[in-house]
């Protein structure tokens, strides 16, 4: 049976973070709040756990999971040929609702799905998410919904869809935003906005004027 922790108090939050970190290390799934919507997460370097994540959502490998990190410094260990525009976007919008797609280091032994050598990375601004990521390292995290259903803004909605496929639920209250993160692809000659979301194209162009839209 899944465990659920109220993260509104220091003691229950500490218990929840400890249980969630242990679950991630065991290759199990956890649900956590982010600054956009609730996410379902697993150890990014455990292929079996990532496969369970995709299965819990009813998603196939053609829709790989993004990765959440606790710090921009994590990019040095994950991505290759990260452009200057990418670092400018990181400085302006991380932590926050911006996911960046880059080439991952070929030496990484992970399997996030059919990524074609890329990874979508984000640093969320929610304190519970950041605290967990600081304990676990990079996590594969996707919205905590069944594929085709709305992304959840509270723990009740996530648990109602995912049930006991998840070991630990961290209840951080309602999330701030009803929309997912914006996604910018940095793998080409110019940055491309692949999904408009929490940060508008106009705002992004204030930092990278050459931003294209897919």
N, C-alpha and C positions, 0 to 999 in steps of 0.2 A: 504494500500500500504506500502511496506517495506521502511524503512529509511536507507540511506547509509551515512556513515561519513568517510571523508578522515582523517586518523590519522597521517598525516605527519606534521601537525602544532599543536602547543600547544593548541590553542583555539578550533579547530575542534575536536581534540582528546579528550579534556575534555568534550565537548558536546556529543560526541559519547559514551564515557564511561558512562556518566550519563544516557543517553537514554538506553544503553544496560543493565546497572544494574537495571534500573526501569523495563525494559521488563522482565528480569529474575525473578524479584520479583513478577511480574504479572503472571508468569507461561508461558511466551512466549519464543520463540526461537531466538537465536542470532547466527551470524557467526562471528568468530574471527580468527585472524592470530595466528599461533604458529610457533615454530622454525622448524617444519617439514612440515606439510601441513595445509591448512585452516581447521577449525573445526566448527561444528554446536553444540551449547551448550544449556543447560537448567539447572534449579535448580535441583541438584542431589536428593533433598529431597521432590520434588514435583512429585509424580507418574504420574499424568496426563500430566505434561510437558515432562517427560521422554518418555511417550507413544507417544506424538506428535512428539518428536525427531525421534523415531524409525519409525513412520509412514511417516515423511517427507523424510526419506532416502529410504523407501520401504524395511525396515528391520524388521524381526520378533523378538520375545522375545528370541529366541534361540541364538541370537547374541547381548548380552547386551552391554550397553555403558560403556566405561571407565570413570574414574573420574579424573579431573584435579584439582590440589591444588596450592596454592600460596606459600606454605612453607613446608619443611619436618616436621615441628611441627604438621601439620594437621594429620599426620599418627597416632599420639597418640589417636586421637578422632575417627579414622575410622577403624583401623585394630587390630587384635588380634594375639598374638604369632608371632610377627614379628622377624625373626631370625637375628643373627649377620651378616650373609652374606648380608641380605637385607640392613641393616644400612651401611655396607661397600659400597654397590653399590650406595646407596643414596649419601653418602659422595663423591664418585668419579664422579658420572655422573648427579646429579641433581644440578641445573636445566639442562635439556637436553633431548635427544631423547631416554629415557629408561622408559618403562612402567613395573611396578612390580605388580604381582598378589599375593594377600595374602588373608587370611581369614578375613572377616569383622566382626566387633563387633556385636554379636547377638542382642544387644540392639538397633541397628540402625533401624529407621522406614523409610526405603526407598525401592524402587522397581525399579531396573535397568534392569530387565529382568531375564531370567533364569540363575542366577549366581552360583547356588549351594553353596551359603554361601561365595562366594569369591568376591573380587573387584579388578579391574585393575586400578592402580593409577599412575599418572605421574605429575611431576612439569615441565612445559615448561619453556624455557628461553626467550621467546618473551616478550618485555616490555609491549605491549598492553594486551596480555593475562594475565600477572601477575598483571597488574593494575586492570583489571576487576575482577579477582579472589579474589583480596584483598578486593574488595567491596562486592562481592556476597557470598563468601565462596565457598566450593567445588561445582563444576559443572560437570554434565554428559556431556562429549564432545566426539563426534565421528567425523571422517573425513567428511567434508562438501560436500559429493557427493551422488548421487543416487547409490544404491547398484549395483555393477557390472560396474560402470563407474570409470574413473581415479580419484584419489584424487586430489583436486585442489591446485595449488600453488599460485593462485591469487584470488582476490575477484570477478573479472568478471566471472571466471569459476564457482565459487561457486554459485553466484547469477543466472547464466544461468541455473543451474540445479535445484536449490531449490526455486527460485522465491519468491512469496509472502507467502510461508509457514513459512518464517523467518520474524520477525518484524524489526530487526536491523542488518545491515551489518557494520562491522568495517573493513575498508580498510587500511591495514598496508603495502601495497606494496607486491611484490613477496616474497615468503618465501625462506629461505636459502637452504632447502633440498627438493629433489624430492621424498624422501622415508619416509615412516612412521617410527615410533619409533620401536626399538627392544622391545620384550616382554620376560620377565623372570618370570617364575612361581616359587614362594617361598613356596608353600603349601605342598611340599613333603619333604623327608629326605635330598634331595640335590636340588639346584637350577637347573631349566631346561629352556633352551632357546626355547621358543615356536614360536617366529617369529624373523628371522634375519632382521634387518633394519638399522637404522641410526648408531648403534654402533655394531661393528663386534664381533663375538664370541671370536676371539683372544684377542681383547681389553678387553672384559668382563672377560676372564679368567685371565688377569693380576691382577684382583681384587679378583675373586672367582675361584681358580684353579679347583674346583670340579664341575664346570658348565657342565651339560649334554646338549645334543641336542635332541629335540624331533624327 
